[in-house]
Every structure is written in structure tokens, then in C-alpha cells.
Amino acid sequence: MYPLKRFGLLLLLISFQNISSQVIETTIPLVIDETKSSIRTRFVPPKGFYWAKEQPGSFSEFLNDFPLHPPNFPVRDFTGALIGQQQHHIALLKINVGDKNLQQCADAWIRLYAEYLWINQKFDDIGFEFTSTQFFPWNDFKNGVRTKEFNKKVRFVNTGKADDSYESFQKYLEVIFRYAGTISLDRESIPIKNNAAIRTGDFLIKPGSPGHLVIIVGVARNASGKKLYLLAESFMPAQDIHILVNHRNPQLSPWYELDVDTAETATAKYIFKPSSIKRFHALR
């Protein structure tokens, strides 16, 4: 049984309370319920803010309900060793990083989205571009298509060996992680042009070699429509996907304010210049 199904996903229906237009918008230190095991249940938004309601069955809801490791769990790399700096995270998503140095920043988003599609049996929708622009769907891999490198170029070869198991799916993702990245994911995504449109599942991205990507895994809002965001990432070397603290605004931490029009956005370990917030094309 694959990891996510073992822990289950809590499908929560949260009713919004009526709140007065006189809500004071100054924030207070975050309340964290350490007894809770999912993103949405563990993190209580600052005073005056409430979790945004997500569409049932959506990728956004999937991320909100994602299971977490117990509090104070350290970030480990793909070898199982602790990374050197443990001060940048407040929680770890309960999903393995694999045993190869592959599942890094953009790959973490790809992994979460691919797992969402797998769990919901949307197998025909699983497919990603390589940096080379070649598209490689899961359906091809499960039917025996494999990649081979010739003269530093990737070609597809049909082995005739079909395998649609979850273990085969994980091997497919390793191929995607190897040949896709921030450049290809940026190309496959559309820009978010106004703050009101930002939602869970979108990401901040800087394409490049190396580039970086940070995932929006939670959104809270208040009566006037102002939003706050929880951010998660993997990094180099490949490591556990973790929710970031906000060093720039400790009172608001781990929530962040985002603005598509700002020249830069500083996260715990990376500064995005410009503040490019995008959405995978299939989710628009």
C-alpha cells in the first residue's frame, strides 16, 4: 500500500462564521494544535482570519488535508541524514523523499500533484514535460516506454513490458524528476495576475539551473478579503517536504503575505525576484 493511502486524507467541511467588518487586522502569534495531524487542522490562522473554503475533491483540498509528521520532526535528506539547518521549518509533510537525490524543489510539487491524480484515479491526466520540451505521460511508461540517452539527448524506447503498479508509478516519477524541473514547470504554467486569484496549489517559481519553487499549501482570509498563505518546499539536496517559517515576520509566522506586484518575495531560504506566482495549466 502506498504511503498516502496508509494515513488517509481527512475531507473536512468547514463552515465559515459571520464576522464583522470591524475585525481588527493586526495579527497575533500563531496558535498551533500539536495534537492534530493535517495541515488544516494543525495550523490555526491568526486572529480575524479563517481557512479559505476549497472545492471538494480539488487539489487544493488535497493539500489542506495532507498528513503531517509529529511536531518537531527534523528534516532529512534522501539518505536519511538530518540536513544541516533545522530552523527554517515548522512541520513536515508525511511523504517519502525517495533514496535518490532527485525530489528537489519543482519535483516536490510534481510529486504532490501526481499523487493527487493517482489517488483519484485520474491516470490519463498524469504527464509532464521534460526541460527538453518532450512530454512523457504515465500511460506511456506503464505500457513499457522507457527513456534512453543518446549523445546527451533523451529518446523513448518501447520495451513492451507493461506495469501499472504503484511501484512502477514511483519509478516513472523518478524519470520525471530527472528530466523535468523549474524550467519545464514554468513553461507548463500560467501566471497569476491578481492577488484575489491566488489559491492553494499555486507556486512561487524562479526557472533556472538552478531555480527554485515554493508551494502554497494553505490559504486563510478575513472579512475584507485579505489573504495569508502557508508555504512548503523541498530543497537541494533532495529532502523532506516541509512547511516554512516566516523569518521576516515572526509574529505572522508561519503564514506569509503574498503580492503578485511586488518586486521580490523573501521566503525562509530563498528570495524570488520577481514575485512570480503561477498555476499548472491543467488546474486553471
Buried (B, 14 or more C-beta within 10 A) or exposed (E): EBEBEEBEBBEBEEEEEEEEEEEEEEBEEBEBEEEBBBBBBBBBBBBBBBBBBBEEEBBBBBBBBBBBBEBEBEBBBBEEEEBEEEEBBBBBBBBBBBEEBBBBBBBBBBBBBBBBBBEEEEBEBBBBBBBEEBEBBBBBBBBEBBBEEEEEEBEEEEEEEEBEEEEBBBEBBBBBBBBBBBBBBBEBBEEBEEBEEBBBBBBBBBBEEEBBBBBBBBBBBBBEEBBBBBBBBBBEBBBBBBBBBBEEBEEBBBBBBBEBEEEEBBBBBBEBEEBBBBBBEEBE
